Amino acid sequence: MPKFYSRNKLVFVLFGLIIFIMLVGLSLRERTTSVPEQIAGDSAALGQRIVSYPALFISHNLTNVVNMWDAVENNRKLKEKIKGFSQIEADNYRLEKENKELRNMLKTDSIAEYDPVIATIIARNQDEWMNTFIINKGESSAIKENMAVITNDGLIGRIKKVNAYSSQVELISSSVKASKISVSLQQGGSEIFGMIDHYDDSKNLLVLSDIENNVKVKVGTKVITSGLGGQFPKGILIGKVKKVENDEFGLSQMAYVETAANFNDITHVYIAKKSPTVTEGSGS
């Protein structure tokens, strides 16, 4: 037996070396995952998905809500910026004409200049909704009767009665206006004059009277305050012409005007106080 091992010693060494190499090779091969391990791994992955999905869902939708809110806020700001565009357009029209006719010839100040005073509506009776309301400015703020009351959109009324710390505003839609308001229609580089006669409740439109028959008033024409009579500054936007027809006697035209301002949605207004330059100029 010892002779057998001694004679085949080299064979055993080679065989052992081959076995060793095979074992090393098997140990270096990628280890195959067992079925229990696969089940455990899949269960852990599923648990992570269950936990992470609500968080991802909430995060995604929260981002959408934030983006939507930003879009709404940006849209509101843009609307605020363009809200007074019609008034600016009317002012530009008036200023160009005034610069040509008055400033270069008469060297006078504009009667349209005024200092706005911000006021808040503090009382509005449902029965008098389209007639009057009360604001929180009065004599203490140098407010006087017949001063124009406006919003960013245009003229809405005038000061009717003044108290120490409050005032009553009469709307241009009032059914009990004390007097007519002189207006100007901006059309074709010229001005057509008329008067605010009353407010048509059935049409929700202002009615302008005393418009001469020799001019053709177009639908869409802007209507502004004329400045005549000294009540209101000149050039405050009132609205646009929606319809034109002859009066009942056929002697003049009547125009129906849609107001630029929304009388049902008012919280803050401006009182148009005459600017110091205009006051000084008129007193000299």
C-alpha positions in Angstrom: 0.0 0.0 0.0 2.7 2.6 0.8 4.3 1.6 -2.5 1.0 2.4 -4.3 0.9 5.9 -2.8 4.5 6.6 -3.5 4.2 5.5 -7.1 1.0 7.6 -7.7 2.0 10.6 -5.6 2.2 12.9 -8.6 -1.3 11.8 -9.7 -2.8 12.6 -6.3 -1.1 16.0 -6.3 -2.4 16.9 -9.7 -5.9 15.6 -8.8 -5.8 17.7 -5.6 -4.7 20.7 -7.5 -7.5 20.3 -10.0 -10.1 20.0 -7.1 -8.7 23.1 -5.5 -8.9 25.1 -8.7 -12.5 23.9 -9.2 -13.4 25.0 -5.7 -11.8 28.4 -6.2 -13.7 28.8 -9.5 -17.0 27.9 -7.9 -16.4 30.4 -5.0 -15.7 33.2 -7.5 -18.9 32.6 -9.6 -21.8 34.9 -9.0 -23.9 33.4 -6.3 -27.4 32.4 -7.3 -30.1 33.8 -5.1 -32.3 31.3 -3.4 -36.1 31.3 -3.7 -36.6 32.4 0.0 -34.1 35.2 -0.5 -35.9 36.4 -3.7 -39.3 36.4 -1.8 -37.7 38.4 1.1 -36.2 40.9 -1.3 -39.4 41.3 -3.3 -41.4 41.8 -0.1 -39.0 44.5 1.1 -39.2 46.3 -2.3 -43.0 46.2 -2.2 -43.0 47.5 1.3 -40.7 50.4 0.3 -43.0 51.2 -2.7 -46.1 51.2 -0.4 -44.4 53.6 2.0 -42.9 55.8 -0.7 -45.8 56.0 -3.1 -48.1 58.2 -0.9 -45.2 60.5 -0.1 -44.4 60.8 -3.8 -48.1 61.3 -4.7 -48.5 64.0 -2.0 -45.3 65.7 -3.1 -46.3 65.7 -6.8 -49.8 67.1 -6.1 -48.5 69.6 -3.7 -46.2 70.9 -6.3 -49.1 71.1 -8.8 -51.2 73.0 -6.2 -48.3 75.4 -5.6 -47.8 76.0 -9.3 -51.5 76.5 -9.8 -51.6 79.0 -7.0 -48.6 80.9 -8.5 -50.4 80.9 -11.9 -53.6 82.3 -10.3 -51.7 84.9 -8.4 -49.7 86.0 -11.5 -53.0 86.2 -13.5 -54.5 88.4 -10.8 -51.5 90.7 -10.8 -51.6 90.9 -14.6 -55.3 91.8 -14.5 -54.6 94.5 -12.0 -51.9 96.0 -14.3 -54.2 96.1 -17.3 -57.3 97.1 -15.3 -56.7 100.8 -15.9 -55.7 100.5 -19.5 -59.0 102.0 -20.8 -58.6 105.0 -18.6 -55.0 105.4 -19.7 -56.1 105.2 -23.3 -58.7 107.9 -22.7 -56.2 110.1 -20.9 -53.7 109.8 -23.8 -56.4 110.8 -26.3 -57.3 113.8 -24.2 -53.8 114.9 -23.5 -52.7 114.8 -27.1 -55.7 116.9 -28.1 -55.2 119.3 -25.2 -51.5 119.7 -25.8 -52.2 120.7 -29.4 -55.1 123.1 -28.6 -54.3 124.6 -25.2 -50.8 124.2 -24.0 -49.1 125.5 -27.1 -51.6 128.3 -27.7 -52.9 129.4 -24.3 -50.1 128.2 -22.1 -52.6 127.1 -19.4 -52.8 124.3 -16.9 -55.1 121.3 -17.6 -58.5 121.4 -15.8 -58.2 117.6 -15.7 -55.5 117.6 -13.1 -56.5 116.3 -9.7 -55.2 114.6 -6.6 -56.9 111.3 -5.8 -57.9 110.6 -2.2 -58.5 106.9 -1.4 -61.7 106.1 0.5 -63.4 102.9 1.7 -67.1 102.2 1.5 -68.4 101.8 5.0 -72.2 101.5 4.4 -74.5 100.6 1.5 -78.2 100.2 1.8 -79.7 97.3 -0.2 -82.7 99.5 -1.1 -80.5 102.3 -2.4 -77.8 99.9 -3.9 -77.6 101.7 -7.3 -78.2 105.2 -5.8 -75.9 106.0 -2.9 -73.3 104.7 -0.4 -71.2 106.1 2.4 -67.4 106.4 2.5 -65.0 107.0 5.3 -63.7 110.4 4.2 -65.2 113.8 4.9 -64.4 117.5 5.8 -61.4 116.4 7.8 -59.9 115.1 4.5 -60.8 118.3 2.6 -63.7 116.5 0.8 -66.3 118.8 -0.7 -69.7 118.3 -2.4 -69.8 117.5 -6.2 -66.2 116.1 -6.2 -66.0 113.2 -8.7 -65.8 109.7 -7.3 -64.0 107.1 -9.4 -62.4 103.6 -9.4 -59.6 102.1 -11.4 -62.2 101.5 -14.2 -63.8 104.9 -14.4 -66.3 107.4 -13.0 -69.0 106.0 -10.7 -70.5 109.1 -9.0 -70.0 112.3 -7.0 -70.0 113.5 -3.5 -73.5 114.5 -2.6 -73.3 115.2 1.2 -70.2 115.8 3.4 -69.9 115.2 7.1 -66.9 115.6 9.3 -65.5 112.1 8.9 -67.8 110.5 6.2 -69.5 111.4 3.0 -72.5 110.3 0.9 -71.7 109.3 -2.7 -74.4 109.7 -5.4 -73.9 107.1 -8.2 -74.3 108.1 -11.8 -76.7 105.2 -12.0 -79.0 106.9 -9.4 -82.6 107.3 -10.2 -82.8 110.6 -8.2 -79.8 112.6 -9.6 -80.0 116.3 -8.9 -78.6 117.3 -12.2 -77.2 116.0 -15.5 -73.5 115.4 -16.1 -71.8 116.9 -19.1 -69.8 114.3 -21.1 -67.7 114.1 -24.3 -67.6 111.3 -26.8 -64.1 110.6 -28.3 -64.6 109.8 -31.9 -62.5 110.3 -35.0 -60.1 112.9 -33.5 -63.0 115.1 -32.5 -65.3 115.5 -29.4 -69.1 115.1 -29.4 -70.8 116.6 -26.4 -73.8 115.2 -24.6 -75.4 114.9 -21.2 -76.0 111.9 -18.9 -79.7 112.0 -18.6 -80.6 108.9 -16.5 -79.8 105.2 -16.0 -82.0 102.7 -17.7 -82.6 99.9 -15.1 -84.1 97.5 -17.7 -81.0 97.7 -19.9 -78.4 98.4 -17.2 -77.1 101.3 -19.4 -76.6 105.0 -19.0 -78.7 107.2 -21.3 -77.0 110.2 -22.9 -79.2 112.9 -24.4 -78.8 116.2 -26.3 -76.4 114.7 -29.0 -76.7 116.7 -32.2 -78.2 114.9 -35.2 -75.5 116.1 -37.7 -73.0 113.7 -36.3 -73.0 109.9 -36.5 -72.2 108.4 -33.2 -70.5 104.9 -33.6 -71.0 101.9 -31.3 -67.8 101.5 -29.2 -67.1 105.2 -28.9 -65.5 106.0 -25.5 -67.4 108.4 -23.3 -65.5 110.6 -20.8 -66.3 113.6 -18.6 -66.1 116.9 -20.6 -64.9 119.1 -17.7 -67.6 121.7 -18.6 -69.5 123.2 -15.7 -66.5 122.9 -13.4 -68.0 119.9 -11.5 -65.7 117.1 -12.6 -62.2 117.0 -14.0 -62.0 116.5 -17.7 -61.2 113.1 -19.2 -62.4 110.6 -16.6 -63.6 107.5 -18.4 -67.3 106.6 -18.1 -67.8 103.8 -20.6 -68.5 102.9 -24.2 -71.5 103.5 -26.5 -73.5 100.3 -26.9 -76.5 101.6 -28.9 -77.6 104.9 -30.6 -81.2 106.1 -31.5 -83.1 109.3 -32.1 -85.0 110.8 -29.2 -88.9 110.7 -29.2 -89.1 114.0 -31.0 -86.4 113.3 -33.6 -84.5 116.5 -32.7 -81.4 114.9 -31.3 -79.8 111.5 -30.7 -79.7 109.4 -27.6 -76.8 107.0 -26.8 -76.9 104.1 -24.5 -73.6 103.7 -22.6 -72.2 100.6 -20.8 -70.2 101.8 -17.8 -66.6 100.8 -17.5 -66.9 100.4 -13.7 -68.9 97.6 -12.1 -71.2 99.2 -9.6 -72.0 95.9 -7.8 -68.4 95.1 -6.9 -66.9 98.2 -5.2 -65.0 98.4 -1.9 -62.5 101.2 -2.4 -62.9 104.4 -4.4 -61.0 107.6 -5.2 -62.2 111.1 -4.7 -60.9 113.5 -7.4 -59.7 116.6 -5.5 -58.5 119.5 -7.7 -54.8 119.7 -7.7 -53.1 122.7 -6.1 -51.9 124.0 -9.4 -55.4 124.1 -10.8 -56.8 125.7 -7.7 -54.1 128.4 -7.7 -54.5 129.0 -11.4 -58.2 129.4 -11.2 -57.8 131.8 -8.3 -55.4 134.1 -10.0 
